[in-house]
């Protein structure tokens, strides 16, 4: 599976939308907002995506669900060049399994 740096493969989860059930298989972290040294550690915006690849290499992505996950000060303080701890935290909060 070909993914961007802000995406991780997840064990597929069923999402009902517009009268149909789809399988989200990618977690994408899109935007970090709301950080304030005193009032808030901020939040991260996520998308749950149905990611499909054609044999010709074409990639098709559909956002099935989205939302925000509040972060903790300890997590933000330990956040460095590696985004994996943020992915791990968001996956845990959403009860998703990273592949």
N, CA, C and O atoms as CSV, one atom per row, in Angstrom:
chain,resi,resn,atom,element,x,y,z
A,1,UNK,N,N,0.853,-1.176,0.000
A,1,UNK,CA,C,0.000,0.000,0.000
A,1,UNK,C,C,0.897,1.237,0.000
A,1,UNK,O,O,1.794,1.357,0.834
A,2,UNK,N,N,0.659,2.140,-0.920
A,2,UNK,CA,C,1.429,3.371,-1.036
A,2,UNK,C,C,0.727,4.475,-0.247
A,2,UNK,O,O,-0.384,4.882,-0.589
A,3,UNK,N,N,1.382,4.957,0.812
A,3,UNK,CA,C,0.780,5.967,1.679
A,3,UNK,C,C,1.657,7.199,1.793
A,3,UNK,O,O,2.864,7.144,1.555
A,4,UNK,N,N,1.035,8.314,2.161
A,4,UNK,CA,C,1.761,9.552,2.425
A,4,UNK,C,C,2.320,9.508,3.851
A,4,UNK,O,O,1.934,8.652,4.646
A,5,UNK,N,N,3.221,10.423,4.166
A,5,UNK,CA,C,3.865,10.443,5.482
A,5,UNK,C,C,2.860,10.660,6.614
A,5,UNK,O,O,3.107,10.238,7.743
A,6,UNK,N,N,1.732,11.310,6.327
A,6,UNK,CA,C,0.742,11.571,7.371
A,6,UNK,C,C,-0.383,10.533,7.374
A,6,UNK,O,O,-1.475,10.799,7.876
A,7,UNK,N,N,-0.113,9.345,6.810
A,7,UNK,CA,C,-1.092,8.265,6.771
A,7,UNK,C,C,-0.487,6.982,7.326
A,7,UNK,O,O,0.715,6.743,7.212
A,8,UNK,N,N,-1.353,6.152,7.936
A,8,UNK,CA,C,-0.952,4.831,8.411
A,8,UNK,C,C,-2.053,3.840,8.060
A,8,UNK,O,O,-3.242,4.155,8.117
A,9,UNK,N,N,-1.624,2.626,7.694
A,9,UNK,CA,C,-2.585,1.563,7.424
A,9,UNK,C,C,-3.169,1.073,8.743
A,9,UNK,O,O,-2.458,0.959,9.742
A,10,UNK,N,N,-4.475,0.782,8.739
A,10,UNK,CA,C,-5.157,0.241,9.912
A,10,UNK,C,C,-5.863,-1.054,9.518
A,10,UNK,O,O,-6.129,-1.302,8.342
A,11,UNK,N,N,-6.161,-1.873,10.525
A,11,UNK,CA,C,-7.029,-3.016,10.287
A,11,UNK,C,C,-8.377,-2.453,9.847
A,11,UNK,O,O,-8.922,-1.582,10.525
A,12,UNK,N,N,-8.926,-2.926,8.732
A,12,UNK,CA,C,-10.168,-2.325,8.220
A,12,UNK,C,C,-11.295,-2.303,9.255
A,12,UNK,O,O,-11.504,-3.257,10.004
A,13,UNK,N,N,-12.005,-1.186,9.265
A,13,UNK,CA,C,-13.184,-1.019,10.117
A,13,UNK,C,C,-14.359,-0.638,9.230
A,13,UNK,O,O,-14.211,0.116,8.269
A,14,UNK,N,N,-15.522,-1.167,9.564
A,14,UNK,CA,C,-16.732,-0.875,8.798
A,14,UNK,C,C,-17.302,0.467,9.221
A,14,UNK,O,O,-17.418,0.763,10.410
A,15,UNK,N,N,-17.653,1.273,8.233
A,15,UNK,CA,C,-18.269,2.570,8.488
A,15,UNK,C,C,-19.503,2.688,7.602
A,15,UNK,O,O,-19.433,2.534,6.383
A,16,UNK,N,N,-20.641,2.966,8.250
A,16,UNK,CA,C,-21.884,3.136,7.521
A,16,UNK,C,C,-22.019,4.608,7.156
A,16,UNK,O,O,-21.959,5.473,8.030
A,17,UNK,N,N,-22.200,4.892,5.889
A,17,UNK,CA,C,-22.398,6.267,5.443
A,17,UNK,C,C,-23.239,6.269,4.178
A,17,UNK,O,O,-23.025,5.455,3.280
A,18,UNK,N,N,-24.177,7.168,4.112
A,18,UNK,CA,C,-25.053,7.352,2.950
A,18,UNK,C,C,-25.739,6.056,2.530
A,18,UNK,O,O,-25.908,5.787,1.341
A,19,UNK,N,N,-26.129,5.258,3.519
A,19,UNK,CA,C,-26.881,4.047,3.249
A,19,UNK,C,C,-26.066,2.829,2.866
A,19,UNK,O,O,-26.641,1.788,2.545
A,20,UNK,N,N,-24.755,2.924,2.889
A,20,UNK,CA,C,-23.885,1.814,2.514
A,20,UNK,C,C,-22.821,1.603,3.591
A,20,UNK,O,O,-22.504,2.512,4.358
A,21,UNK,N,N,-22.282,0.392,3.630
A,21,UNK,CA,C,-21.182,0.086,4.545
A,21,UNK,C,C,-19.891,0.040,3.730
A,21,UNK,O,O,-19.791,-0.683,2.739
A,22,UNK,N,N,-18.907,0.824,4.167
A,22,UNK,CA,C,-17.598,0.879,3.515
A,22,UNK,C,C,-16.533,0.436,4.509
A,22,UNK,O,O,-16.785,0.378,5.713
A,23,UNK,N,N,-15.359,0.129,4.010
A,23,UNK,CA,C,-14.243,-0.286,4.851
A,23,UNK,C,C,-13.164,0.799,4.855
A,23,UNK,O,O,-12.553,1.084,3.825
A,24,UNK,N,N,-12.939,1.397,6.021
A,24,UNK,CA,C,-11.821,2.337,6.165
A,24,UNK,C,C,-10.578,1.507,6.476
A,24,UNK,O,O,-10.602,0.651,7.360
A,25,UNK,N,N,-9.501,1.762,5.751
A,25,UNK,CA,C,-8.265,1.013,5.966
A,25,UNK,C,C,-7.041,1.916,6.148
A,25,UNK,O,O,-5.909,1.434,6.208
A,26,UNK,N,N,-7.278,3.237,6.236
A,26,UNK,CA,C,-6.181,4.186,6.436
A,26,UNK,C,C,-6.604,5.264,7.439
A,26,UNK,O,O,-7.712,5.795,7.373
A,27,UNK,N,N,-5.703,5.568,8.357
A,27,UNK,CA,C,-5.847,6.687,9.284
A,27,UNK,C,C,-4.936,7.798,8.785
A,27,UNK,O,O,-3.742,7.588,8.573
A,28,UNK,N,N,-5.510,8.978,8.600
A,28,UNK,CA,C,-4.726,10.139,8.151
A,28,UNK,C,C,-4.832,11.229,9.214
A,28,UNK,O,O,-5.931,11.581,9.643
A,29,UNK,N,N,-3.685,11.760,9.636
A,29,UNK,CA,C,-3.664,12.906,10.546
A,29,UNK,C,C,-3.416,14.149,9.718
A,29,UNK,O,O,-2.414,14.248,9.009
A,30,UNK,N,N,-4.340,15.103,9.812
A,30,UNK,CA,C,-4.343,16.219,8.871
A,30,UNK,C,C,-3.866,17.542,9.444
A,30,UNK,O,O,-3.142,18.276,8.771
A,31,UNK,N,N,-4.253,17.862,10.666
A,31,UNK,CA,C,-4.043,19.215,11.145
A,31,UNK,C,C,-3.921,19.212,12.668
A,31,UNK,O,O,-4.725,18.595,13.367
A,32,UNK,N,N,-2.909,19.905,13.165
A,32,UNK,CA,C,-2.714,20.060,14.606
A,32,UNK,C,C,-3.054,21.494,14.951
A,32,UNK,O,O,-2.435,22.418,14.422
A,33,UNK,N,N,-4.043,21.705,15.845
A,33,UNK,CA,C,-4.488,23.057,16.173
A,33,UNK,C,C,-4.747,23.193,17.670
A,33,UNK,O,O,-4.808,22.207,18.404
A,34,UNK,N,N,-4.895,24.429,18.094
A,34,UNK,CA,C,-5.363,24.723,19.434
A,34,UNK,C,C,-4.329,24.714,20.538
A,34,UNK,O,O,-4.685,24.829,21.711
A,35,UNK,N,N,-3.046,24.578,20.193
A,35,UNK,CA,C,-2.038,24.539,21.258
A,35,UNK,C,C,-1.892,25.904,21.910
A,35,UNK,O,O,-1.813,26.930,21.234
A,36,UNK,N,N,-1.858,25.896,23.245
A,36,UNK,CA,C,-1.647,27.099,24.039
A,36,UNK,C,C,-0.828,26.663,25.254
A,36,UNK,O,O,-1.185,25.689,25.917
A,37,UNK,N,N,0.242,27.354,25.549
A,37,UNK,CA,C,1.122,26.950,26.647
A,37,UNK,C,C,0.380,26.793,27.968
A,37,UNK,O,O,0.788,25.993,28.810
A,38,UNK,N,N,-0.694,27.537,28.163
A,38,UNK,CA,C,-1.396,27.526,29.445
A,38,UNK,C,C,-2.747,26.815,29.359
A,38,UNK,O,O,-3.083,26.021,30.237
A,39,UNK,N,N,-3.510,27.087,28.329
A,39,UNK,CA,C,-4.900,26.648,28.306
A,39,UNK,C,C,-5.162,25.292,27.660
A,39,UNK,O,O,-6.109,24.610,28.054
A,40,UNK,N,N,-4.352,24.875,26.676
A,40,UNK,CA,C,-4.707,23.659,25.949
A,40,UNK,C,C,-3.500,23.019,25.270
A,40,UNK,O,O,-2.662,23.719,24.703
A,41,UNK,N,N,-3.411,21.681,25.328
A,41,UNK,CA,C,-2.354,20.996,24.589
A,41,UNK,C,C,-2.691,20.833,23.110
A,41,UNK,O,O,-1.863,20.359,22.332
A,42,UNK,N,N,-3.896,21.221,22.722
A,42,UNK,CA,C,-4.282,21.167,21.318
A,42,UNK,C,C,-4.979,19.872,20.948
A,42,UNK,O,O,-5.260,19.017,21.788
A,43,UNK,N,N,-5.243,19.765,19.671
A,43,UNK,CA,C,-5.935,18.595,19.144
A,43,UNK,C,C,-5.426,18.304,17.746
A,43,UNK,O,O,-4.832,19.163,17.094
A,44,UNK,N,N,-5.665,17.085,17.297
A,44,UNK,CA,C,-5.264,16.701,15.955
A,44,UNK,C,C,-6.517,16.269,15.197
A,44,UNK,O,O,-7.371,15.562,15.733
A,45,UNK,N,N,-6.608,16.704,13.948
A,45,UNK,CA,C,-7.728,16.327,13.087
A,45,UNK,C,C,-7.347,15.040,12.357
A,45,UNK,O,O,-6.216,14.890,11.895
A,46,UNK,N,N,-8.302,14.115,12.258
A,46,UNK,CA,C,-8.052,12.851,11.574
A,46,UNK,C,C,-9.110,12.586,10.511
A,46,UNK,O,O,-10.224,13.104,10.578
A,47,UNK,N,N,-8.740,11.776,9.537
A,47,UNK,CA,C,-9.660,11.225,8.543
A,47,UNK,C,C,-9.522,9.712,8.578
A,47,UNK,O,O,-8.415,9.189,8.710
A,48,UNK,N,N,-10.629,9.015,8.461
A,48,UNK,CA,C,-10.619,7.573,8.225
A,48,UNK,C,C,-10.969,7.388,6.760
A,48,UNK,O,O,-12.018,7.839,6.300
A,49,UNK,N,N,-10.087,6.721,6.033
A,49,UNK,CA,C,-10.127,6.706,4.572
A,49,UNK,C,C,-10.256,5.289,4.036
A,49,UNK,O,O,-9.666,4.347,4.565
A,50,UNK,N,N,-11.046,5.161,2.968
A,50,UNK,CA,C,-11.030,3.943,2.171
A,50,UNK,C,C,-10.003,4.182,1.069
A,50,UNK,O,O,-10.209,5.013,0.185
A,51,UNK,N,N,-8.899,3.449,1.129
A,51,UNK,CA,C,-7.769,3.607,0.212
A,51,UNK,C,C,-7.735,2.395,-0.707
A,51,UNK,O,O,-7.685,1.254,-0.247
A,52,UNK,N,N,-7.763,2.654,-2.008
A,52,UNK,CA,C,-7.710,1.586,-2.996
A,52,UNK,C,C,-6.656,1.929,-4.039
A,52,UNK,O,O,-6.481,3.089,-4.412
A,53,UNK,N,N,-5.959,0.899,-4.502
A,53,UNK,CA,C,-4.945,1.087,-5.543
A,53,UNK,C,C,-5.290,0.205,-6.730
A,53,UNK,O,O,-5.589,-0.978,-6.569
A,54,UNK,N,N,-5.247,0.787,-7.925
A,54,UNK,CA,C,-5.506,0.054,-9.161
A,54,UNK,C,C,-4.209,-0.606,-9.628
A,54,UNK,O,O,-3.120,-0.232,-9.193
A,55,UNK,N,N,-4.337,-1.584,-10.513
A,55,UNK,CA,C,-3.148,-2.279,-11.025
A,55,UNK,C,C,-2.223,-1.342,-11.794
A,55,UNK,O,O,-1.030,-1.619,-11.918
A,56,UNK,N,N,-2.758,-0.236,-12.314
A,56,UNK,CA,C,-1.920,0.719,-13.049
A,56,UNK,C,C,-1.219,1.710,-12.123
A,56,UNK,O,O,-0.520,2.609,-12.591
A,57,UNK,N,N,-1.403,1.549,-10.806
A,57,UNK,CA,C,-0.758,2.437,-9.841
A,57,UNK,C,C,-1.619,3.600,-9.391
A,57,UNK,O,O,-1.221,4.354,-8.503
A,58,UNK,N,N,-2.797,3.760,-9.988
A,58,UNK,CA,C,-3.703,4.832,-9.570
A,58,UNK,C,C,-4.182,4.587,-8.145
A,58,UNK,O,O,-4.442,3.450,-7.750
A,59,UNK,N,N,-4.294,5.665,-7.383
A,59,UNK,CA,C,-4.742,5.582,-5.997
A,59,UNK,C,C,-6.061,6.329,-5.873
A,59,UNK,O,O,-6.201,7.454,-6.353
A,60,UNK,N,N,-7.024,5.688,-5.222
A,60,UNK,CA,C,-8.331,6.292,-4.986
A,60,UNK,C,C,-8.570,6.318,-3.483
A,60,UNK,O,O,-8.485,5.289,-2.813
A,61,UNK,N,N,-8.871,7.506,-2.959
A,61,UNK,CA,C,-9.114,7.646,-1.532
A,61,UNK,C,C,-10.437,8.370,-1.300
A,61,UNK,O,O,-10.730,9.389,-1.926
A,62,UNK,N,N,-11.226,7.815,-0.385
A,62,UNK,CA,C,-12.499,8.411,-0.004
A,62,UNK,C,C,-12.511,8.581,1.505
A,62,UNK,O,O,-12.300,7.616,2.240
A,63,UNK,N,N,-12.759,9.806,1.975
A,63,UNK,CA,C,-12.870,10.058,3.410
A,63,UNK,C,C,-14.246,9.581,3.857
A,63,UNK,O,O,-15.271,10.069,3.379
A,64,UNK,N,N,-14.255,8.616,4.784
A,64,UNK,CA,C,-15.508,8.048,5.277
A,64,UNK,C,C,-15.946,8.652,6.603
A,64,UNK,O,O,-17.139,8.702,6.900
A,65,UNK,N,N,-14.988,9.109,7.399
A,65,UNK,CA,C,-15.287,9.724,8.692
A,65,UNK,C,C,-14.135,10.647,9.049
A,65,UNK,O,O,-13.002,10.454,8.608
A,66,UNK,N,N,-14.446,11.657,9.858
A,66,UNK,CA,C,-13.410,12.592,10.301
A,66,UNK,C,C,-13.777,13.142,11.662
A,66,UNK,O,O,-14.926,13.060,12.097
A,67,UNK,N,N,-12.782,13.703,12.327
A,67,UNK,CA,C,-13.032,14.285,13.636
A,67,UNK,C,C,-11.750,14.822,14.237
A,67,UNK,O,O,-10.728,14.936,13.561
A,68,UNK,N,N,-11.819,15.149,15.515
A,68,UNK,CA,C,-10.675,15.685,16.251
A,68,UNK,C,C,-10.441,14.867,17.505
A,68,UNK,O,O,-11.388,14.405,18.142
A,69,UNK,N,N,-9.182,14.689,17.858
A,69,UNK,CA,C,-8.802,14.002,19.094
A,69,UNK,C,C,-7.966,14.976,19.917
A,69,UNK,O,O,-6.927,15.444,19.449
A,70,UNK,N,N,-8.408,15.288,21.147
A,70,UNK,CA,C,-7.601,16.153,22.011
A,70,UNK,C,C,-6.329,15.438,22.452
A,70,UNK,O,O,-6.342,14.239,22.733
A,71,UNK,N,N,-5.240,16.185,22.509
A,71,UNK,CA,C,-3.951,15.636,22.921
A,71,UNK,C,C,-3.676,15.984,24.374
A,71,UNK,O,O,-4.381,16.798,24.970
A,72,UNK,N,N,-2.650,15.364,24.942
A,72,UNK,CA,C,-2.234,15.666,26.316
A,72,UNK,C,C,-0.953,16.499,26.275
A,72,UNK,O,O,-0.209,16.458,25.295
A,73,UNK,N,N,-0.701,17.251,27.342
A,73,UNK,CA,C,0.533,18.035,27.406
A,73,UNK,C,C,1.763,17.124,27.346
A,73,UNK,O,O,2.746,17.446,26.677
A,74,UNK,N,N,1.705,15.989,28.044
A,74,UNK,CA,C,2.853,15.069,28.057
A,74,UNK,C,C,3.152,14.554,26.653
A,74,UNK,O,O,4.315,14.451,26.263
A,75,UNK,N,N,2.114,14.234,25.899
A,75,UNK,CA,C,2.309,13.746,24.535
A,75,UNK,C,C,2.913,14.833,23.649
A,75,UNK,O,O,3.847,14.571,22.892
A,76,UNK,N,N,2.385,16.041,23.741
A,76,UNK,CA,C,2.903,17.150,22.930
A,76,UNK,C,C,4.351,17.456,23.307
A,76,UNK,O,O,5.172,17.736,22.433
A,77,UNK,N,N,4.668,17.405,24.593
A,77,UNK,CA,C,6.035,17.685,25.053
A,77,UNK,C,C,7.029,16.652,24.535
A,77,UNK,O,O,8.194,16.975,24.303
A,78,UNK,N,N,6.580,15.410,24.352
A,78,UNK,CA,C,7.486,14.359,23.886
A,78,UNK,C,C,7.507,14.233,22.360
A,78,UNK,O,O,8.265,13.431,21.814
A,79,UNK,N,N,6.696,15.005,21.686
A,79,UNK,CA,C,6.587,14.947,20.229
A,79,UNK,C,C,7.825,15.569,19.603
A,79,UNK,O,O,8.108,16.749,19.813
A,80,UNK,N,N,8.541,14.798,18.855
A,80,UNK,CA,C,9.743,15.282,18.180
A,80,UNK,C,C,9.588,15.150,16.683
A,80,UNK,O,O,8.520,15.418,16.132
A,81,UNK,N,N,10.652,14.739,16.028
A,81,UNK,CA,C,10.631,14.594,14.572
A,81,UNK,C,C,9.802,13.390,14.135
A,81,UNK,O,O,9.351,13.324,12.992
A,82,UNK,N,N,9.603,12.444,15.044
A,82,UNK,CA,C,8.854,11.227,14.730
A,82,UNK,C,C,7.389,11.409,15.112
A,82,UNK,O,O,7.080,11.685,16.271
A,83,UNK,N,N,6.483,11.256,14.141
A,83,UNK,CA,C,5.054,11.409,14.388
A,83,UNK,C,C,4.392,10.124,14.895
A,83,UNK,O,O,3.206,10.133,15.226
A,84,UNK,N,N,5.140,9.027,14.957
A,84,UNK,CA,C,4.519,7.750,15.313
A,84,UNK,C,C,3.822,7.769,16.673
A,84,UNK,O,O,2.749,7.177,16.796
A,85,UNK,N,N,4.388,8.431,17.719
A,85,UNK,CA,C,3.661,8.469,18.994
A,85,UNK,C,C,2.274,9.121,18.875
A,85,UNK,O,O,1.346,8.735,19.585
A,86,UNK,N,N,2.136,10.094,17.992
A,86,UNK,CA,C,0.829,10.733,17.783
A,86,UNK,C,C,-0.117,9.746,17.107
A,86,UNK,O,O,-1.278,9.635,17.499
A,87,UNK,N,N,0.368,9.031,16.098
A,87,UNK,CA,C,-0.459,8.015,15.446
A,87,UNK,C,C,-0.888,6.945,16.449
A,87,UNK,O,O,-2.050,6.540,16.470
A,88,UNK,N,N,0.052,6.488,17.278
A,88,UNK,CA,C,-0.263,5.467,18.278
A,88,UNK,C,C,-1.356,5.958,19.234
A,88,UNK,O,O,-2.293,5.224,19.546
A,89,UNK,N,N,-1.225,7.198,19.692
A,89,UNK,CA,C,-2.189,7.773,20.628
A,89,UNK,C,C,-3.569,7.906,19.993
A,89,UNK,O,O,-4.565,7.502,20.592
A,90,UNK,N,N,-3.639,8.467,18.792
A,90,UNK,CA,C,-4.925,8.650,18.112
A,90,UNK,C,C,-5.574,7.303,17.828
A,90,UNK,O,O,-6.780,7.146,18.023
A,91,UNK,N,N,-4.797,6.333,17.372
A,91,UNK,CA,C,-5.343,4.992,17.106
A,91,UNK,C,C,-5.926,4.395,18.387
A,91,UNK,O,O,-7.005,3.802,18.370
A,92,UNK,N,N,-5.209,4.554,19.485
A,92,UNK,CA,C,-5.709,4.046,20.761
A,92,UNK,C,C,-7.008,4.735,21.155
A,92,UNK,O,O,-7.959,4.071,21.569
A,93,UNK,N,N,-7.058,6.046,21.034
A,93,UNK,CA,C,-8.256,6.797,21.400
A,93,UNK,C,C,-9.462,6.405,20.533
A,93,UNK,O,O,-10.597,6.405,21.009
A,94,UNK,N,N,-9.213,6.075,19.273
A,94,UNK,CA,C,-10.297,5.702,18.351
A,94,UNK,C,C,-10.537,4.194,18.313
A,94,UNK,O,O,-11.395,3.714,17.573
A,95,UNK,N,N,-9.777,3.454,19.110
A,95,UNK,CA,C,-9.868,1.991,19.163
A,95,UNK,C,C,-9.611,1.356,17.802
A,95,UNK,O,O,-10.327,0.455,17.365
A,96,UNK,N,N,-8.566,1.856,17.149
A,96,UNK,CA,C,-8.126,1.323,15.867
A,96,UNK,C,C,-6.831,0.528,16.072
A,96,UNK,O,O,-6.117,0.728,17.054
A,97,UNK,N,N,-6.547,-0.360,15.147
A,97,UNK,CA,C,-5.309,-1.134,15.210
A,97,UNK,C,C,-4.443,-0.750,14.013
A,97,UNK,O,O,-4.843,-0.940,12.865
A,98,UNK,N,N,-3.262,-0.213,14.284
A,98,UNK,CA,C,-2.318,0.113,13.224
A,98,UNK,C,C,-1.683,-1.178,12.716
A,98,UNK,O,O,-1.363,-2.073,13.497
A,99,UNK,N,N,-1.503,-1.263,11.399
A,99,UNK,CA,C,-0.922,-2.464,10.804
A,99,UNK,C,C,0.583,-2.291,10.711
A,99,UNK,O,O,1.280,-3.189,10.238
